[in-house]
Amino acid sequence: MARPTPVRPSSETYQQPISNERWMLNDDMIKKIRSSHVSDGHVVDVKPILQITGKVLLHTMNTILSAVDGAHDAVNKICSELSSRCSEGGDAHATTMAIFNMLSCYSWGAKVVLTLAAFAVKFGEFWLISQLYTSNSLAKSMALLNLPDILENSQTLKPYFDALSKLTNAMVDVTECIVELTELPSKYIPIDEPPLSTTMDDIYSATYRIIRSVVACARKITGLVRIRHEFTTTPTLEDLSSWAHKFSSIHGHLQLRLRLCNEHMNEKMLMEAFEDFKRTIETPQVENLKILQNIFGKEENLFNPDKTKVSINVLRRKHVLFLISDLDISQEEIRALEVVYKERVSSGHNYEIIWLPIVDKTAWNDGCRKISSLQSIMSWYTVSHQFSIKPAVIKYIREVWGFVKKPIAVTLDPQGKVLCPNALNMMWMWGNSAFPFSSEKEESTWQDKAWTFELLVGRLEPNLSSWVSQEKVVCFYGGVKMEWIESFTTATKGFAQAFDIGLEMVYVGKQNARERVKKITGLIIEKQLSHAWQYDNVWCFWNLLENMLNSKVHQRKAKATDSIMQEVATMLGHDDSKNEWAVFFTGSGEMVSANGEKVLSCMKSFDQWGKRSKQMGFIPALRKHLEDIMVDHHCTRLLLPGNGGRIPERVHCAECGRAMEMYFLYRCCVE
């Protein structure tokens, strides 16, 4: 299953970009700092140092520093610089630049980490004692021996300790951002290209601010230790609080920059992986295993129909259909596909189906529960809950195979060649007779088909062949207005009885109106108004119409004048326009359809044209009278599912015959 990538944080998650004029250095200062940097290609892994520094664990610091080549010497030099400059009360900027020069060959992340490490080494003892002496007897004893002035003035100095603690934590947070930014892989995010190139001045300024603040903190601690002496030129409490706030702002700004860089890098990595997968799946293979492993991996990431974990090897050199959907795939779709799938063995066709659920990244936890529920009613292969479809594969599924919302079934032959980007149309219409479910098979099958109502309902209405052989007129009708249904069925049966016409009527409901259709079906049966299908057949009827239109639209040779496409579009147009409708046909192939208002008017006025049906035949007479009826032309709509394929260039209105205008519609609630 497609494991969601982490949710992209909204801008509210981060501190909003601040006006960085207050902490950014001017151009001259940035040039000086940049000139102090002379990279020699030497790389230091500073993350373990930063981790320990943040915790100020002196008893492991030396071990960590010794393990990192060159770091120990650098930290010792910085410690010496801090000791001498703080003792002398020298200029903070001069000390900062001296440290920059010492660390000229280190990366920008290493400069700040090593400086913080030196601060931890130099003042760690003071720091730990000042934090623990009230609760730890050993720390209190050490304070009495080494820092008696601190112990004596503990209440007075507590605000300074708190301010120093907040400032140090803020500096560590900023340092972590700098390290992450400077360690981004140059293959995907070069330092001389945006967005990283536009972030470097921020990094230079933040690095300078941290090192200079370390110098100031060192002077502050030295001043606290020497509280009885005259040396008191250290930052004030207000200075420390102000710096902590400033670093908090810098941290928010750098987090935003880091997010932009990561997004840019992830896009490049995704495109690289996408092109690799595209190249693999579109390159002729000897067998399908390499492609299947590219999608599912080599581990046991599948459940077989018996719900046992298996590896993808079991599908080697088999015809495979990828059933791709979100978690809104309906039980009707699953049941209808299951009928076709279970008949494959008796049909002599050896293929397997694998369900690939594409789950929105924000619904991962809920999605796992829904997947288990859907898996329990599927009789084919499914993916395990822990399985993660690579983002590049999902991108290919969406952009090349055209998956948007409605389920699709992509067919692969035993060599891994894609035969059809969506075989569901064929499977709904023709079942296993369309095997191997290739685009060529779909096109050739249509060549033998003509528009008859048997094409649409032959498999759904078991009595159809009997009615046709008895030369009855058959009426299929739909809609969800009970008043119209009662009026129409009563008037139509009255007409048939008056003119001795054999008639059968079947209610086929409405698309995407499950609960209303079920309720109306119950009323129709209770009042014995006509035949009425159970909802599974209603769903299959409308799904079949929709798939016929989809299939025709995707045919390379299909034309806007294609009779089957026009008739299917007409019926879907009646339904999408929220109108009632009816279609009459006979076994001879004659057929006529109309919207509910016109056909009801026609049935109620049968005394005006009924006798003509004896001369012309029922269907021709009804068609002639429908043409003579003038009613207001309501807006006719035809909704095509947006599953990323072709859209017919021209569709004609079922009522007036004029070309319809094209609009885009997005909808969520379909009932």
C-alpha positions in Angstrom: 0.0 0.0 0.0 1.1 3.5 -0.6 2.6 4.6 2.7 2.0 8.3 3.0 4.9 10.7 3.0 5.0 13.0 6.0 2.4 15.8 5.9 3.9 19.0 4.6 3.8 21.4 7.5 1.7 24.4 7.0 3.3 27.8 7.2 1.7 28.1 10.6 3.8 25.3 11.9 6.8 27.4 11.6 7.4 30.9 12.8 6.5 33.2 10.0 9.4 34.7 8.0 10.7 37.7 9.9 12.2 40.8 8.7 15.7 39.6 9.0 17.2 43.1 8.9 17.7 42.8 12.7 20.0 39.8 12.6 21.3 39.7 9.1 24.8 41.1 8.7 25.6 43.7 6.2 27.4 42.9 2.9 30.8 44.0 4.2 30.6 41.7 7.2 29.4 38.8 5.1 32.4 39.2 2.8 34.8 39.2 5.7 33.2 36.0 7.1 33.2 34.3 3.7 36.9 35.3 3.2 37.8 33.5 6.4 36.4 30.2 4.9 39.0 28.1 3.0 37.5 24.7 2.3 40.2 22.0 1.9 37.6 19.2 1.3 38.1 17.8 4.8 34.7 16.6 6.1 33.9 16.3 9.8 30.9 14.5 11.1 29.7 17.0 13.6 26.3 15.5 14.5 27.5 13.3 17.4 29.3 16.3 18.8 26.2 18.4 18.5 24.1 15.7 20.2 26.4 15.6 23.2 26.9 19.3 23.3 23.2 19.9 23.6 23.1 17.7 26.6 26.4 19.1 28.0 27.6 15.6 29.1 31.2 16.3 29.9 32.0 12.7 30.9 31.4 11.5 27.3 32.5 14.7 25.4 36.2 13.8 25.3 35.4 10.3 24.0 33.3 11.7 21.2 35.8 14.4 20.3 38.6 11.9 20.1 36.6 9.7 17.8 36.2 12.6 15.3 39.4 13.3 13.4 40.8 16.7 14.1 37.9 17.8 16.3 39.6 17.5 19.6 42.5 19.8 18.6 40.1 22.4 17.2 38.0 22.4 20.3 41.1 22.8 22.5 42.2 25.8 20.5 38.8 27.5 20.8 38.8 26.8 24.6 42.2 28.6 24.8 41.0 31.5 22.8 37.9 31.9 25.0 39.9 31.7 28.2 42.5 34.2 27.2 40.1 36.7 25.6 37.6 36.5 28.4 40.3 37.0 31.0 41.6 40.0 29.1 38.2 41.4 28.4 38.9 41.8 24.7 36.7 42.9 21.9 33.9 40.3 21.3 34.0 40.8 17.5 37.8 40.3 17.4 37.4 37.1 19.3 34.7 35.9 17.0 36.8 36.6 13.9 39.8 34.8 15.5 37.6 31.7 16.0 36.5 32.0 12.3 40.1 32.1 11.2 40.9 29.0 13.4 38.1 27.1 11.8 38.6 28.3 8.2 38.9 24.8 6.7 35.7 23.5 8.4 32.2 23.6 7.0 29.8 26.2 8.2 28.0 23.6 10.3 31.2 22.4 11.8 32.2 25.9 12.8 29.2 26.4 15.0 29.2 22.9 16.4 32.9 22.9 17.4 32.5 26.4 19.0 29.5 25.2 21.0 31.5 22.0 21.9 34.3 24.2 23.2 31.9 26.2 25.2 30.5 23.0 26.7 34.0 21.7 27.5 35.2 25.0 29.0 32.2 25.8 31.1 30.5 22.4 31.5 31.5 22.0 35.1 30.1 25.3 36.0 27.0 24.6 34.0 26.3 21.2 35.6 27.0 22.4 39.1 24.8 25.5 38.8 22.0 23.4 37.5 22.3 20.5 40.1 23.7 21.9 43.3 20.3 22.3 44.9 19.3 18.7 44.4 22.6 16.8 44.3 24.8 16.5 47.3 28.0 15.9 45.2 27.2 19.0 43.0 26.7 21.0 46.2 30.1 19.9 47.6 31.8 20.8 44.3 30.2 24.2 44.4 31.5 24.8 47.9 35.0 23.9 46.8 35.1 25.4 43.3 32.4 28.0 43.1 31.7 29.4 46.6 30.6 32.8 45.2 27.9 31.1 43.0 26.6 29.2 46.0 26.5 32.3 48.2 24.6 34.4 45.6 22.5 31.6 44.1 19.1 33.4 44.4 20.5 36.6 42.9 22.1 34.7 40.0 19.2 32.4 39.2 17.7 34.7 36.6 21.1 34.7 34.8 21.3 30.9 34.9 17.8 30.7 33.4 18.5 33.2 30.7 21.8 31.5 29.8 20.0 28.2 29.6 17.3 29.5 27.2 20.0 31.2 25.1 22.1 28.0 24.9 19.1 25.9 23.9 18.1 28.5 21.2 21.7 28.4 19.8 21.6 24.6 19.7 18.3 24.7 17.8 19.7 27.1 15.2 22.9 25.1 14.9 20.9 22.0 14.1 19.3 23.9 11.2 22.7 25.1 9.9 24.1 21.6 10.0 21.1 20.2 8.1 21.3 22.9 5.5 25.0 22.5 4.9 24.8 18.7 4.7 22.2 18.6 2.0 23.4 16.4 -0.9 24.9 18.6 -3.6 23.7 16.2 -6.2 20.2 17.3 -5.7 20.6 20.8 -4.2 23.9 22.5 -5.4 25.2 25.3 -3.2 25.4 27.7 -6.1 21.8 27.3 -7.2 18.5 28.4 -5.6 17.1 27.8 -3.1 20.3 26.9 -1.2 22.3 29.7 -2.8 19.8 32.3 -1.6 20.0 30.8 1.9 23.8 31.0 2.3 23.8 34.7 3.5 21.4 33.6 6.2 23.8 30.8 7.2 26.8 33.1 7.3 24.9 35.6 9.5 23.5 32.9 11.8 26.9 31.3 12.2 28.5 34.7 13.1 25.6 35.4 15.6 26.1 32.0 17.4 29.9 32.2 17.7 29.7 35.8 18.9 27.0 34.8 21.4 29.2 32.0 22.7 32.0 34.5 23.2 29.5 36.7 25.1 28.2 33.8 27.2 31.8 32.8 28.1 32.4 36.3 29.3 29.2 36.3 31.3 30.1 33.0 33.0 33.6 34.3 33.7 32.1 37.4 35.2 29.7 35.3 37.4 32.6 33.2 38.7 34.6 36.3 39.5 31.6 38.1 41.1 33.8 39.4 44.0 36.4 40.8 41.6 36.3 44.1 39.7 35.9 42.5 36.3 32.2 42.9 35.5 32.0 43.9 31.8 29.6 41.1 30.8 26.2 41.1 29.0 23.2 42.2 31.0 20.2 40.0 31.8 18.2 41.9 29.2 20.9 41.2 26.6 20.7 37.5 27.2 16.9 37.4 27.0 17.0 39.5 23.8 19.6 37.2 22.2 17.5 34.1 23.0 14.4 35.7 21.4 16.5 36.7 18.3 17.8 33.1 18.0 14.2 31.9 18.2 13.4 34.1 15.2 16.5 33.0 13.3 15.5 29.4 14.0 12.0 29.9 12.5 13.5 31.6 9.5 16.0 28.9 8.9 13.3 26.2 9.3 11.4 27.8 6.5 14.5 27.9 4.3 15.2 24.2 5.2 11.7 23.2 4.3 12.0 24.9 0.9 15.4 23.2 0.3 14.0 19.8 1.3 11.0 20.3 -1.0 13.3 21.2 -3.9 15.5 18.2 -3.2 12.6 15.8 -2.8 11.2 16.9 -6.1 14.5 16.3 -7.9 14.9 12.9 -6.2 11.3 12.0 -7.1 11.8 13.0 -10.8 15.0 10.9 -10.9 13.2 7.9 -9.4 10.2 8.5 -11.7 12.4 8.5 -14.8 14.2 5.3 -13.6 10.9 3.5 -13.1 9.5 4.8 -16.4 12.6 3.6 -18.2 12.3 0.1 -16.6 8.6 -0.4 -17.3 8.8 0.9 -20.9 11.9 -1.2 -21.8 11.0 -4.6 -23.3 11.7 -7.4 -20.7 12.1 -11.2 -21.0 9.6 -11.6 -18.1 7.5 -9.5 -15.8 9.5 -10.2 -12.6 11.8 -7.1 -12.8 8.8 -4.8 -13.2 6.9 -6.4 -10.4 9.9 -6.2 -8.1 10.2 -2.5 -8.9 6.7 -2.0 -7.7 6.4 -4.5 -4.8 10.0 -5.3 -3.8 11.4 -8.7 -3.3 10.0 -9.3 0.2 6.8 -11.0 1.1 4.6 -7.9 0.6 1.6 -9.6 -0.8 -1.4 -11.5 0.6 -2.6 -14.3 -1.7 -6.3 -15.1 -2.1 -6.1 -17.2 1.1 -4.7 -14.2 3.0 -1.2 -15.8 3.3 1.9 -13.7 2.9 3.8 -14.5 -0.3 6.5 -12.9 -2.4 5.9 -11.4 -5.9 7.7 -14.4 -7.4 4.4 -16.3 -7.4 3.2 -14.0 -10.3 6.3 -14.6 -12.4 5.4 -15.0 -16.1 1.7 -14.6 -15.5 -0.8 -12.1 -16.9 -1.3 -9.6 -14.1 -4.0 -6.9 -13.6 -3.2 -4.1 -11.2 -6.5 -3.0 -9.7 -5.8 0.5 -8.6 -8.2 2.5 -6.5 -8.6 4.6 -3.4 -10.5 3.4 -0.3 -13.8 4.5 -1.7 -14.1 1.6 -4.1 -17.6 0.3 -3.7 -18.7 -3.2 -2.7 -20.7 -3.3 -5.9 -17.5 -2.8 -7.9 -15.8 -5.5 -5.9 -18.7 -8.0 -6.3 -19.0 -7.4 -10.0 -15.3 -7.8 -10.6 -15.3 -11.0 -8.5 -17.8 -12.6 -10.8 -15.5 -12.1 -13.7 -12.4 -13.1 -11.7 -13.9 -16.4 -10.5 -15.0 -17.3 -14.1 -11.5 -17.0 -15.4 -10.6 -20.6 -14.7 -13.6 -22.1 -16.4 -12.9 -19.7 -19.3 -9.4 -21.1 -19.6 -7.7 -17.8 -18.9 -4.7 -17.7 -16.5 -4.4 -14.2 -14.9 -4.2 -12.7 -11.5 -5.4 -9.5 -10.0 -3.5 -7.4 -7.4 -5.2 -4.6 -5.5 -3.1 -1.5 -5.1 -4.9 1.0 -2.8 -3.7 4.5 -3.2 -4.2 6.1 0.2 -4.1 9.8 0.9 -1.1 10.6 3.2 -3.3 12.4 5.7 -5.5 9.4 6.2 -2.9 6.7 6.9 -4.1 5.4 10.3 -7.8 5.4 9.3 -6.8 3.9 5.9 -5.2 0.8 7.5 -8.6 -0.1 9.1 -10.5 0.5 5.9 -8.0 -1.6 3.9 -8.5 -4.6 6.2 -12.2 -4.3 5.8 -11.9 -4.2 2.0 -9.3 -7.0 1.8 -11.7 -9.3 3.7 -14.2 -9.2 0.8 -11.6 -9.5 -2.0 -10.8 -12.9 -3.5 -7.6 -11.8 -5.3 -4.0 -10.7 -4.3 -3.7 -7.6 -2.1 -0.7 -5.8 -0.5 0.2 -6.0 3.1 -0.5 -3.1 5.4 3.2 -2.4 6.0 3.9 -2.2 2.3 4.9 1.2 0.8 4.5 2.0 -2.8 7.3 4.3 -3.8 6.3 7.9 -4.5 7.8 7.6 -8.0 5.5 4.6 -8.8 2.5 6.5 -7.5 3.5 9.5 -9.7 3.7 7.1 -12.7 0.3 5.6 -11.9 -1.3 9.1 -11.8 0.5 10.7 -14.7 1.0 7.9 -17.2 -1.8 5.4 -16.4 -4.2 8.2 -15.6 -5.5 7.2 -12.2 -7.4 10.1 -10.5 -10.3 8.8 -8.4 -12.3 6.0 -10.2 -10.7 2.5 -10.1 -8.6 1.4 -13.1 -7.1 -2.0 -14.0 -3.7 -1.9 -15.7 -2.9 -5.1 -17.6 0.6 -6.6 -17.9 1.4 -9.6 -20.1 3.9 -12.3 -18.9 6.8 -10.3 -20.3 5.8 -7.2 -18.3 4.4 -5.2 -21.3 1.5 -2.9 -20.5 -1.4 -4.1 -22.7 -4.0 -1.6 -21.6 -3.9 1.3 -19.1 -7.5 0.6 -18.0 -9.1 -2.8 -18.8 -12.1 -2.3 -16.4 -14.2 -1.0 -19.3 -13.7 -4.3 -21.1 -14.2 -6.5 -18.0 -17.5 -4.8 -17.1 -18.8 -5.0 -20.7 -17.6 -8.4 -22.0 -16.1 -10.3 -19.0 -13.4 -12.9 -19.8 -14.2 -12.9 -23.5 -12.1 -9.7 -23.7 -8.9 -11.5 -22.4 -6.0 -10.7 -22.6 -7.6 -7.3 -22.0 -5.4 -5.4 -24.4 -6.3 -2.1 -26.2 -6.2 -4.0 -29.5 -8.7 -6.5 -28.2 -11.0 -3.7 -27.0 -10.9 -2.1 -30.4 -11.5 -5.3 -32.4 -14.4 -6.3 -30.1 -16.3 -3.1 -30.8 -16.1 -3.7 -34.5 -18.6 -6.5 -34.1 -21.1 -4.6 -32.0 -24.2 -2.6 -33.0 -26.4 -0.6 -30.7 -29.1 -2.8 -29.4 -30.6 -2.8 -25.9 -29.6 -6.4 -25.5 -26.0 -5.2 -25.7 -26.7 -3.2 -22.5 -29.0 -5.3 -20.4 -28.7 -8.8 -21.9 -26.7 -10.1 -18.9 -28.8 -8.1 -16.3 -32.4 -9.0 -17.2 -32.9 -12.8 -17.4 -36.4 -12.4 -18.9 -35.2 -10.3 -21.8 -34.8 -13.0 -24.4 -38.3 -14.4 -23.5 -39.9 -11.0 -23.9 -38.2 -10.4 -27.2 -39.3 -13.8 -28.6 -42.9 -13.0 -27.6 -42.5 -9.7 -29.6 -43.3 -7.6 -26.6 -42.5 -3.9 -26.3 -40.0 -3.5 -23.5 -39.7 -0.2 -21.5 -36.8 0.6 -19.2 -37.2 3.8 -17.2 -35.4 5.7 -14.5 -35.6 8.6 -12.1 -36.3 9.1 -8.4 -39.6 11.1 -8.4 -42.3 8.7 -7.2 -45.1 10.8 -8.4 -43.8 10.7 -12.0 -43.2 7.0 -11.7 -46.8 6.2 -10.7 -48.2 8.5 -13.4 -45.9 7.1 -16.1 -46.4 3.4 -15.3 -50.2 3.9 -15.0 -50.5 5.8 -18.3 -48.2 3.5 -20.2 -49.9 0.3 -19.0 -53.3 1.9 -19.8 -52.1 2.7 -23.4 -50.8 -0.9 -23.9 -54.1 -2.3 -22.7 -56.2 -0.1 -24.8 -54.3 -1.0 -28.0 -53.6 -4.6 -27.1 -49.8 -4.2 -27.0 -47.7 -6.7 -25.2 -45.6 -4.6 -22.7 -43.0 -5.2 -20.0 -41.7 -2.3 -17.9 -38.5 -2.4 -15.8 -37.3 0.3 -13.3 -33.5 0.8 -13.5 -33.2 3.6 -10.9 -30.7 6.4 -11.1 -26.9 6.7 -11.0 -25.3 7.5 -7.7 -28.6 7.5 -5.7 -28.3 4.2 -3.8 -30.6 4.9 -0.8 -33.3 6.7 -2.8 -33.3 4.0 -5.5 -33.7 1.2 -2.8 -36.6 3.0 -1.2 -38.4 3.6 -4.6 -37.7 0.0 -5.7 -39.5 -1.2 -2.6 -42.5 1.0 -3.3 -42.7 -0.1 -7.0 -42.7 -3.8 -6.0 -45.2 -3.1 -3.2 -47.6 -1.3 -5.5 -46.9 -3.7 -8.4 -46.2 -0.8 -10.8 -43.6 -2.7 -12.8 -40.5 -4.9 -12.6 -37.7 -3.4 -10.6 -34.1 -4.5 -10.3 -32.2 -5.1 -7.0 -29.6 -2.4 -6.5 -26.6 -4.5 -7.6 -28.2 -4.8 -11.1 -29.0 -1.1 -11.0 -25.4 -0.3 -10.3 -24.2 -2.6 -13.0 -26.5 -1.0 -15.5 -25.2 2.5 -15.0 -21.7 1.4 -14.6 -22.0 -0.5 -17.9 -23.3 2.7 -19.6 -20.5 4.7 -18.2 -17.8 2.2 -19.2 -19.3 1.9 -22.7 -18.9 5.7 -23.1 -15.4 5.6 -21.6 -14.3 2.8 -23.9 -15.7 4.5 -27.0 -14.1 7.8 -26.0 -10.7 6.1 -25.7 -10.9 4.4 -29.0 -8.4 6.0 -31.4 -10.9 5.5 -34.3 -14.0 6.6 -32.4 -15.9 9.5 -34.0 -18.4 11.9 -32.5 -21.0 10.5 -34.8 -20.5 6.9 -33.5 -24.1 5.6 -33.0 -23.3 3.6 -29.8 -21.5 6.5 -28.3 -24.3 8.9 -29.1 -27.0 6.6 -27.7 -25.1 6.0 -24.5 -24.4 9.7 -24.1 -28.1 10.4 -24.6 -29.1 8.0 -21.8 -26.4 9.3 -19.4 -27.5 12.8 -20.3 -31.1 12.2 -19.3 -29.9 10.9 -15.9 -27.2 13.5 -15.3 -29.8 16.3 -16.0 -31.8 15.0 -13.0 -34.7 14.2 -15.3 -36.9 11.1 -15.4 -36.6 9.2 -18.7 -37.7 6.1 -20.6 -36.6 4.0 -23.5 -38.8 1.7 -25.5 -37.5 -1.0 -27.8 -38.6 -4.2 -29.6 -36.8 -7.4 -30.7 -36.6 -6.0 -34.2 -34.0 -3.5 -33.0 -36.4 -0.5 -33.1 -35.7 1.9 -30.2 -36.8 5.3 -29.0 -36.0 7.3 -25.8 -37.2 10.6 -24.3 -37.1 12.5 -21.1 -39.8 12.0 -18.5 -41.8 15.1 -19.2 -42.2 14.4 -22.9 -42.8 10.7 -22.7 -45.4 11.1 -19.9 -47.2 13.7 -22.0 -47.1 11.3 -24.9 -48.6 8.5 -22.9 -51.4 10.6 -21.5 -52.4 11.8 -25.0 -52.4 8.3 -26.6 -55.9 8.9 -28.0 -54.2 11.4 -30.4 -51.7 9.0 -31.9 -52.6 5.5 -30.6 -54.4 4.4 -33.8 -51.3 5.4 -35.8 -49.4 2.7 -33.9 -51.5 0.1 -35.6 -50.5 1.3 -39.0 -46.8 2.4 -38.4 -45.9 0.1 -35.5 -45.5 1.2 -31.8 -42.0 2.5 -31.9 -42.2 4.6 -35.2 -45.6 6.1 -34.1 -44.2 7.0 -30.6 -41.1 8.5 -32.2 -43.3 10.6 -34.6 -45.5 11.9 -31.8 -42.5 12.7 -29.6 -41.2 14.8 -32.4 -44.5 16.7 -32.6 -44.6 17.5 -28.8 -43.3 20.9 -28.0 -42.1 21.3 -24.4 -39.7 23.7 -22.8 -36.1 22.6 -23.4 -34.5 22.0 -20.1 -30.7 22.1 -19.6 -29.3 18.8 -20.5 -26.0 17.7 -18.8 -23.6 14.8 -19.4 -21.1 14.2 -16.7 -17.9 12.3 -17.7 -15.7 10.8 -15.0 -12.4 12.7 -14.9 -10.0 9.8 -14.9 -7.3 11.5 -16.9 -8.1 10.2 -20.4 -9.5 11.6 -23.6 -12.6 13.7 -23.6 -14.9 13.7 -26.7 -14.4 16.9 -28.7 -18.1 17.2 -29.5 -21.3 15.8 -27.8 -24.8 16.6 -29.1 -27.7 17.3 -26.9 -30.2 14.4 -26.6 -33.1 16.9 -26.8 -32.4 19.4 -29.5 -29.4 17.9 -31.3 -27.2 21.0 -30.9 -23.6 20.7 -29.8 -23.2 21.0 -26.0 -20.9 23.3 -24.3 -18.0 21.9 -22.2 -17.6 22.8 -18.6 -15.4 21.4 -15.8 -17.2 20.1 -12.7 -15.7 19.1 -9.3 -18.0 17.3 -6.9 -17.7 15.4 -3.7 -21.2 14.3 -2.6 -22.6 12.2 -5.4 -25.9 11.2 -3.9 
